[in-house]
Amino acid sequence: MFPLTKLKAIPFAVSILLIIVIIYFSNPYQIYDAVIKINKLYIAAALGIAVLNISLRVLKWKVILDGVGYFELFPIQTFGMTLSSLTPGKIAEPVKSVILRIKKGIPVSVSLPTVIWERINDIVSTIILAFVAMQAISIKSDLLFLSIFSMSAFSVLIILLVFAMHSMSFGKRVFSVIKKLPGTGGISESFIENFYSIKTKKRKVLKSFLVTFLAWVLEGLIFHIVLLSMGIEINFILLAGIVSLAVIIGIVSSLPGGIGSSEFVMIFLLGLNGVGGAAAVTSVFIYRIIAFWFAALVGGLSFVYLSRKIDMKEFKLF
């Protein structure tokens, strides 16, 4: 039988291969030349906005979660976002609730609803911005089908999540399916009852959505500034839509962090806006370093911090 560890390594190998292919067919020498010529002050500004963006992504959970300070939540959220982004479909989100239970004693059943609402807000924000991009860009070929399929799948997911949050009977069916997954057998009837006893106020969900939407718009602003550093100007709202659509397709691809697939989509969509070749590849790679890999670095440092503050032996999903 093929070893499980090798199976898990396949998506990472595919991502690396895609990146290599993109670089190879875009002329590495031209990419290097484009990197040398970029305006470093713009890159510093983009990095500053990336720091603000990370702060907002912590705030979007804080506004719907009671009993935890912002700076207490910061390492949990940043680590959780990093871990989640590197798992297929971002299914590792509940890990944040587990760490919160170990560190603050807050039951998973209490914080998990806020994590789900946070995820719903993320999905809604990306769909709205991706729709803007699809309306502004004449997307043709197989990417159009993939975009429609991905957005439709995410729309269905939103409906199911919202229904599950409001219907205990439907939610029990969902939990019965989840219980079959490894490490989730500890879901009890009392856990489910406690989960549905927690009522997240609509006002808090709305505040979280506004912060979430702003964070995704800032993704477009980071991309906008990166392009400006190369003397290229594209509307940052459109770029936020391009990023959102690339993220959605990247998640559907099940590649870790959408690495490879997201870059390909962004490069393709920039091409439809008149930015092609080494300029498109360079801008996308720099954007991903600032917006994705910098956040991943912060998440990694947060993990080091948390591993010294909590006993990881207590880590159990439910």
C-alpha positions as a Markdown table, in Angstrom:
| # | Residue | x | y | z |
|---|---|---|---|---|
| 1 | Met | 0.0 | 0.0 | 0.0 |
| 2 | Phe | 1.2 | 3.5 | -0.8 |
| 3 | Pro | 2.4 | 5.1 | 2.5 |
| 4 | Leu | 0.0 | 7.8 | 3.9 |
| 5 | Thr | 2.8 | 10.3 | 4.4 |
| 6 | Lys | 3.7 | 10.1 | 0.7 |
| 7 | Leu | 0.0 | 10.6 | -0.2 |
| 8 | Lys | 0.0 | 13.8 | 1.9 |
| 9 | Ala | 3.2 | 15.0 | 0.2 |
| 10 | Ile | 1.6 | 14.8 | -3.3 |
| 11 | Pro | -0.4 | 18.1 | -3.1 |
| 12 | Phe | 2.8 | 19.9 | -1.9 |
| 13 | Ala | 4.8 | 18.4 | -4.8 |
| 14 | Val | 2.1 | 19.4 | -7.3 |
| 15 | Ser | 2.2 | 23.0 | -5.9 |
| 16 | Ile | 5.9 | 23.2 | -6.2 |
| 17 | Leu | 5.8 | 21.8 | -9.7 |
| 18 | Leu | 3.2 | 24.4 | -10.8 |
| 19 | Ile | 5.4 | 27.2 | -9.4 |
| 20 | Ile | 8.4 | 25.9 | -11.3 |
| 21 | Val | 6.4 | 25.6 | -14.5 |
| 22 | Ile | 5.1 | 29.1 | -14.2 |
| 23 | Ile | 8.6 | 30.5 | -13.6 |
| 24 | Tyr | 10.1 | 28.4 | -16.4 |
| 25 | Phe | 7.6 | 29.5 | -19.1 |
| 26 | Ser | 7.8 | 33.2 | -18.0 |
| 27 | Asn | 11.6 | 33.6 | -18.5 |
| 28 | Pro | 13.4 | 33.6 | -15.1 |
| 29 | Tyr | 15.9 | 36.3 | -16.4 |
| 30 | Gln | 13.0 | 38.7 | -17.1 |
| 31 | Ile | 11.5 | 38.0 | -13.7 |
| 32 | Tyr | 14.8 | 38.7 | -12.1 |
| 33 | Asp | 15.2 | 42.0 | -14.1 |
| 34 | Ala | 11.6 | 43.0 | -13.1 |
| 35 | Val | 12.4 | 42.4 | -9.4 |
| 36 | Ile | 15.6 | 44.5 | -9.5 |
| 37 | Lys | 13.7 | 47.4 | -11.0 |
| 38 | Ile | 10.7 | 47.6 | -8.6 |
| 39 | Asn | 10.3 | 50.6 | -6.3 |
| 40 | Lys | 11.3 | 49.4 | -2.8 |
| 41 | Leu | 9.3 | 52.1 | -1.1 |
| 42 | Tyr | 6.1 | 50.8 | -2.5 |
| 43 | Ile | 7.0 | 47.3 | -1.3 |
| 44 | Ala | 7.6 | 48.7 | 2.2 |
| 45 | Ala | 4.1 | 50.4 | 2.1 |
| 46 | Ala | 2.5 | 47.1 | 0.9 |
| 47 | Leu | 4.2 | 45.3 | 3.8 |
| 48 | Gly | 2.8 | 47.9 | 6.2 |
| 49 | Ile | -0.7 | 47.3 | 4.9 |
| 50 | Ala | -0.2 | 43.5 | 5.2 |
| 51 | Val | 0.5 | 44.1 | 9.0 |
| 52 | Leu | -2.7 | 46.0 | 9.3 |
| 53 | Asn | -4.5 | 43.3 | 7.4 |
| 54 | Ile | -3.3 | 40.6 | 9.8 |
| 55 | Ser | -4.5 | 42.8 | 12.7 |
| 56 | Leu | -8.0 | 43.1 | 11.1 |
| 57 | Arg | -8.2 | 39.3 | 10.6 |
| 58 | Val | -7.7 | 39.0 | 14.4 |
| 59 | Leu | -10.2 | 41.7 | 15.1 |
| 60 | Lys | -12.9 | 40.0 | 12.9 |
| 61 | Trp | -12.9 | 37.1 | 15.4 |
| 62 | Lys | -12.5 | 39.3 | 18.4 |
| 63 | Val | -15.7 | 41.2 | 17.8 |
| 64 | Ile | -17.9 | 38.1 | 18.0 |
| 65 | Leu | -16.0 | 36.3 | 20.7 |
| 66 | Asp | -16.5 | 37.3 | 24.3 |
| 67 | Gly | -14.1 | 36.9 | 27.2 |
| 68 | Val | -10.8 | 37.0 | 25.4 |
| 69 | Gly | -8.5 | 40.0 | 24.9 |
| 70 | Tyr | -7.2 | 41.1 | 21.5 |
| 71 | Phe | -3.6 | 40.3 | 22.3 |
| 72 | Glu | -4.5 | 37.0 | 23.9 |
| 73 | Leu | -6.4 | 36.1 | 20.7 |
| 74 | Phe | -3.7 | 37.3 | 18.3 |
| 75 | Pro | -1.4 | 34.2 | 18.4 |
| 76 | Ile | -4.3 | 31.8 | 18.4 |
| 77 | Gln | -5.9 | 33.4 | 15.3 |
| 78 | Thr | -2.7 | 33.9 | 13.4 |
| 79 | Phe | -1.6 | 30.3 | 14.0 |
| 80 | Gly | -5.1 | 29.0 | 13.2 |
| 81 | Met | -5.2 | 31.0 | 9.9 |
| 82 | Thr | -1.8 | 29.6 | 8.8 |
| 83 | Leu | -2.6 | 26.0 | 9.7 |
| 84 | Ser | -6.1 | 26.3 | 8.1 |
| 85 | Ser | -4.7 | 27.8 | 4.9 |
| 86 | Leu | -2.4 | 24.8 | 4.5 |
| 87 | Thr | -5.1 | 22.2 | 4.8 |
| 88 | Pro | -7.5 | 21.1 | 2.0 |
| 89 | Gly | -10.6 | 23.3 | 2.0 |
| 90 | Lys | -9.3 | 25.1 | 5.1 |
| 91 | Ile | -10.9 | 22.4 | 7.3 |
| 92 | Ala | -8.5 | 23.1 | 10.2 |
| 93 | Glu | -10.5 | 26.1 | 11.5 |
| 94 | Pro | -11.8 | 24.3 | 14.7 |
| 95 | Val | -8.2 | 24.0 | 15.9 |
| 96 | Lys | -8.5 | 27.6 | 17.1 |
| 97 | Ser | -11.3 | 26.6 | 19.4 |
| 98 | Val | -9.2 | 23.8 | 20.8 |
| 99 | Ile | -6.3 | 26.0 | 21.6 |
| 100 | Leu | -8.6 | 28.6 | 23.1 |
| 101 | Arg | -10.0 | 25.8 | 25.4 |
| 102 | Ile | -6.5 | 24.8 | 26.5 |
| 103 | Lys | -5.3 | 28.4 | 27.1 |
| 104 | Lys | -8.4 | 30.1 | 28.4 |
| 105 | Gly | -10.7 | 27.2 | 29.5 |
| 106 | Ile | -13.4 | 28.2 | 27.1 |
| 107 | Pro | -15.3 | 25.1 | 25.9 |
| 108 | Val | -15.0 | 24.3 | 22.2 |
| 109 | Ser | -18.8 | 24.2 | 22.0 |
| 110 | Val | -18.9 | 27.8 | 23.1 |
| 111 | Ser | -16.3 | 29.3 | 20.7 |
| 112 | Leu | -16.9 | 27.0 | 17.7 |
| 113 | Pro | -20.1 | 28.9 | 16.6 |
| 114 | Thr | -18.1 | 32.1 | 16.4 |
| 115 | Val | -15.4 | 30.3 | 14.3 |
| 116 | Ile | -18.2 | 29.1 | 11.9 |
| 117 | Trp | -19.7 | 32.6 | 11.6 |
| 118 | Glu | -16.2 | 34.0 | 11.0 |
| 119 | Arg | -15.8 | 31.4 | 8.2 |
| 120 | Ile | -19.2 | 32.3 | 6.7 |
| 121 | Asn | -18.2 | 36.0 | 6.6 |
| 122 | Asp | -15.0 | 35.1 | 4.8 |
| 123 | Ile | -16.9 | 33.1 | 2.2 |
| 124 | Val | -19.5 | 35.8 | 1.6 |
| 125 | Ser | -16.8 | 38.5 | 1.3 |
| 126 | Thr | -14.8 | 36.5 | -1.3 |
| 127 | Ile | -17.9 | 35.6 | -3.3 |
| 128 | Ile | -19.0 | 39.3 | -3.5 |
| 129 | Leu | -15.6 | 40.5 | -4.6 |
| 130 | Ala | -15.1 | 37.5 | -7.0 |
| 131 | Phe | -18.4 | 38.4 | -8.6 |
| 132 | Val | -17.2 | 42.0 | -9.1 |
| 133 | Ala | -14.1 | 40.6 | -10.9 |
| 134 | Met | -16.1 | 38.3 | -13.1 |
| 135 | Gln | -18.4 | 41.2 | -14.1 |
| 136 | Ala | -15.4 | 43.5 | -14.9 |
| 137 | Ile | -13.3 | 40.9 | -16.7 |
| 138 | Ser | -14.3 | 39.1 | -19.9 |
| 139 | Ile | -13.4 | 35.6 | -18.7 |
| 140 | Lys | -13.5 | 32.9 | -21.3 |
| 141 | Ser | -12.3 | 29.3 | -21.7 |
| 142 | Asp | -12.3 | 26.6 | -19.0 |
| 143 | Leu | -11.5 | 29.2 | -16.3 |
| 144 | Leu | -15.0 | 30.7 | -16.6 |
| 145 | Phe | -16.6 | 27.2 | -16.0 |
| 146 | Leu | -14.2 | 26.6 | -13.1 |
| 147 | Ser | -15.0 | 30.1 | -11.6 |
| 148 | Ile | -18.8 | 29.5 | -11.8 |
| 149 | Phe | -18.4 | 26.0 | -10.4 |
| 150 | Ser | -16.2 | 27.2 | -7.5 |
| 151 | Met | -18.5 | 30.1 | -6.6 |
| 152 | Ser | -21.6 | 27.9 | -6.8 |
| 153 | Ala | -20.0 | 25.4 | -4.5 |
| 154 | Phe | -19.1 | 28.1 | -2.0 |
| 155 | Ser | -22.6 | 29.5 | -2.2 |
| 156 | Val | -24.1 | 26.1 | -1.4 |
| 157 | Leu | -21.7 | 25.8 | 1.5 |
| 158 | Ile | -22.9 | 29.1 | 2.9 |
| 159 | Ile | -26.5 | 28.0 | 2.7 |
| 160 | Leu | -25.7 | 24.7 | 4.4 |
| 161 | Leu | -23.7 | 26.4 | 7.2 |
| 162 | Val | -26.3 | 29.1 | 7.9 |
| 163 | Phe | -29.0 | 26.4 | 8.0 |
| 164 | Ala | -27.0 | 24.2 | 10.3 |
| 165 | Met | -26.4 | 27.1 | 12.6 |
| 166 | His | -30.1 | 27.8 | 12.9 |
| 167 | Ser | -31.6 | 24.3 | 12.8 |
| 168 | Met | -30.6 | 21.9 | 15.6 |
| 169 | Ser | -32.2 | 18.9 | 13.9 |
| 170 | Phe | -30.2 | 19.5 | 10.7 |
| 171 | Gly | -27.1 | 20.4 | 12.7 |
| 172 | Lys | -27.3 | 17.0 | 14.5 |
| 173 | Arg | -27.2 | 15.3 | 11.1 |
| 174 | Val | -24.1 | 17.3 | 10.2 |
| 175 | Phe | -22.4 | 16.5 | 13.5 |
| 176 | Ser | -23.3 | 12.8 | 12.9 |
| 177 | Val | -21.3 | 12.9 | 9.7 |
| 178 | Ile | -18.4 | 14.9 | 11.3 |
| 179 | Lys | -18.2 | 12.3 | 14.1 |
| 180 | Lys | -17.1 | 9.7 | 11.5 |
| 181 | Leu | -13.9 | 11.7 | 10.8 |
| 182 | Pro | -10.7 | 10.9 | 12.7 |
| 183 | Gly | -10.4 | 12.6 | 16.1 |
| 184 | Thr | -14.0 | 13.7 | 16.3 |
| 185 | Gly | -15.6 | 10.8 | 18.1 |
| 186 | Gly | -15.8 | 12.9 | 21.3 |
| 187 | Ile | -18.8 | 14.9 | 20.0 |
| 188 | Ser | -21.6 | 14.1 | 22.5 |
| 189 | Glu | -25.2 | 15.1 | 22.8 |
| 190 | Ser | -24.3 | 17.5 | 25.6 |
| 191 | Phe | -21.7 | 19.1 | 23.3 |
| 192 | Ile | -24.3 | 19.6 | 20.6 |
| 193 | Glu | -26.9 | 21.0 | 23.0 |
| 194 | Asn | -24.4 | 23.4 | 24.4 |
| 195 | Phe | -23.4 | 24.4 | 20.9 |
| 196 | Tyr | -26.9 | 25.4 | 20.1 |
| 197 | Ser | -27.4 | 27.1 | 23.4 |
| 198 | Ile | -24.9 | 29.7 | 22.4 |
| 199 | Lys | -26.6 | 32.5 | 20.4 |
| 200 | Thr | -24.2 | 34.9 | 18.6 |
| 201 | Lys | -25.8 | 38.3 | 18.2 |
| 202 | Lys | -26.6 | 39.4 | 14.7 |
| 203 | Arg | -25.0 | 42.8 | 15.4 |
| 204 | Lys | -21.7 | 41.1 | 16.2 |
| 205 | Val | -21.8 | 39.0 | 13.1 |
| 206 | Leu | -22.5 | 42.1 | 11.0 |
| 207 | Lys | -19.6 | 43.9 | 12.6 |
| 208 | Ser | -17.3 | 40.9 | 12.0 |
| 209 | Phe | -18.5 | 40.9 | 8.3 |
| 210 | Leu | -17.6 | 44.5 | 7.8 |
| 211 | Val | -14.1 | 44.0 | 9.3 |
| 212 | Thr | -13.7 | 40.8 | 7.2 |
| 213 | Phe | -14.8 | 42.6 | 4.0 |
| 214 | Leu | -12.4 | 45.4 | 4.7 |
| 215 | Ala | -9.6 | 42.9 | 5.2 |
| 216 | Trp | -10.3 | 41.3 | 1.8 |
| 217 | Val | -10.4 | 44.8 | 0.2 |
| 218 | Leu | -6.9 | 45.4 | 1.7 |
| 219 | Glu | -5.7 | 42.3 | -0.1 |
| 220 | Gly | -6.5 | 44.2 | -3.3 |
| 221 | Leu | -4.8 | 47.3 | -2.1 |
| 222 | Ile | -1.6 | 45.3 | -1.3 |
| 223 | Phe | -1.7 | 43.9 | -4.8 |
| 224 | His | -2.4 | 47.4 | -6.2 |
| 225 | Ile | 0.7 | 48.9 | -4.5 |
| 226 | Val | 2.9 | 46.0 | -5.7 |
| 227 | Leu | 1.8 | 46.7 | -9.3 |
| 228 | Leu | 2.4 | 50.4 | -8.7 |
| 229 | Ser | 6.0 | 49.5 | -7.7 |
| 230 | Met | 6.4 | 48.3 | -11.3 |
| 231 | Gly | 4.7 | 51.3 | -12.9 |
| 232 | Ile | 1.4 | 49.4 | -13.5 |
| 233 | Glu | -2.0 | 50.7 | -12.3 |
| 234 | Ile | -5.2 | 48.6 | -11.9 |
| 235 | Asn | -8.2 | 49.4 | -9.7 |
| 236 | Phe | -7.6 | 47.9 | -6.2 |
| 237 | Ile | -11.3 | 46.7 | -5.9 |
| 238 | Leu | -10.9 | 44.8 | -9.2 |
| 239 | Leu | -7.6 | 43.4 | -7.8 |
| 240 | Ala | -9.4 | 42.4 | -4.6 |
| 241 | Gly | -11.9 | 40.5 | -6.8 |
| 242 | Ile | -9.1 | 38.8 | -8.7 |
| 243 | Val | -7.5 | 37.7 | -5.4 |
| 244 | Ser | -10.8 | 36.5 | -4.0 |
| 245 | Leu | -11.6 | 34.5 | -7.2 |
| 246 | Ala | -8.0 | 33.0 | -7.1 |
| 247 | Val | -8.4 | 32.1 | -3.4 |
| 248 | Ile | -11.8 | 30.4 | -4.1 |
| 249 | Ile | -10.4 | 28.3 | -7.0 |
| 250 | Gly | -7.3 | 27.6 | -4.9 |
| 251 | Ile | -9.4 | 26.2 | -2.1 |
| 252 | Val | -11.4 | 24.0 | -4.6 |
| 253 | Ser | -8.1 | 22.7 | -6.0 |
| 254 | Ser | -7.3 | 21.4 | -2.5 |
| 255 | Leu | -3.6 | 22.3 | -3.0 |
| 256 | Pro | -2.1 | 23.6 | 0.3 |
| 257 | Gly | -2.6 | 27.4 | 0.5 |
| 258 | Gly | -3.8 | 27.2 | -3.1 |
| 259 | Ile | -0.1 | 27.4 | -3.9 |
| 260 | Gly | 0.4 | 27.2 | -7.7 |
| 261 | Ser | -3.3 | 27.2 | -8.6 |
| 262 | Ser | -4.0 | 30.7 | -7.1 |
| 263 | Glu | -0.9 | 32.1 | -8.7 |
| 264 | Phe | -1.9 | 30.7 | -12.1 |
| 265 | Val | -5.4 | 32.2 | -11.8 |
| 266 | Met | -4.1 | 35.6 | -10.8 |
| 267 | Ile | -1.5 | 35.7 | -13.6 |
| 268 | Phe | -4.2 | 34.6 | -16.1 |
| 269 | Leu | -6.6 | 37.3 | -15.0 |
| 270 | Leu | -3.9 | 40.0 | -15.0 |
| 271 | Gly | -3.3 | 38.9 | -18.6 |
| 272 | Leu | -6.9 | 39.7 | -19.4 |
| 273 | Asn | -6.3 | 43.2 | -18.0 |
| 274 | Gly | -3.3 | 43.7 | -20.3 |
| 275 | Val | -0.5 | 42.7 | -17.8 |
| 276 | Gly | 1.3 | 39.7 | -19.0 |
| 277 | Gly | 4.6 | 37.9 | -19.1 |
| 278 | Ala | 7.3 | 38.5 | -16.5 |
| 279 | Ala | 5.4 | 41.6 | -15.1 |
| 280 | Ala | 2.4 | 39.6 | -14.2 |
| 281 | Val | 4.4 | 36.7 | -12.7 |
| 282 | Thr | 6.7 | 39.0 | -10.7 |
| 283 | Ser | 3.8 | 41.1 | -9.3 |
| 284 | Val | 1.8 | 37.9 | -8.3 |
| 285 | Phe | 4.8 | 36.3 | -6.6 |
| 286 | Ile | 5.7 | 39.5 | -4.7 |
| 287 | Tyr | 2.1 | 39.9 | -3.7 |
| 288 | Arg | 1.9 | 36.3 | -2.4 |
| 289 | Ile | 5.1 | 36.8 | -0.4 |
| 290 | Ile | 3.8 | 39.9 | 1.3 |
| 291 | Ala | 0.1 | 38.8 | 1.7 |
| 292 | Phe | 0.4 | 35.0 | 2.2 |
| 293 | Trp | 3.9 | 34.0 | 3.2 |
| 294 | Phe | 4.4 | 36.9 | 5.6 |
| 295 | Ala | 1.2 | 36.0 | 7.4 |
| 296 | Ala | 2.3 | 32.4 | 7.4 |
| 297 | Leu | 5.6 | 33.5 | 9.0 |
| 298 | Val | 3.6 | 35.3 | 11.7 |
| 299 | Gly | 1.5 | 32.2 | 12.2 |
| 300 | Gly | 4.6 | 30.1 | 12.6 |
| 301 | Leu | 6.1 | 32.4 | 15.2 |
| 302 | Ser | 2.7 | 32.3 | 17.0 |
| 303 | Phe | 2.9 | 28.5 | 17.1 |
| 304 | Val | 6.4 | 28.7 | 18.7 |
| 305 | Tyr | 4.9 | 31.1 | 21.3 |
| 306 | Leu | 1.8 | 29.0 | 22.0 |
| 307 | Ser | 3.8 | 25.8 | 22.3 |
| 308 | Arg | 5.7 | 27.4 | 25.2 |
| 309 | Lys | 2.5 | 28.6 | 26.8 |
| 310 | Ile | 0.2 | 25.6 | 26.6 |
| 311 | Asp | 0.6 | 21.8 | 27.1 |
| 312 | Met | 0.1 | 20.3 | 23.6 |
| 313 | Lys | -0.5 | 17.0 | 25.2 |
| 314 | Glu | -4.0 | 18.3 | 26.1 |
| 315 | Phe | -4.7 | 18.8 | 22.4 |
| 316 | Lys | -7.9 | 17.0 | 21.6 |
| 317 | Leu | -10.4 | 18.2 | 19.0 |
| 318 | Phe | -13.5 | 17.4 | 21.1 |
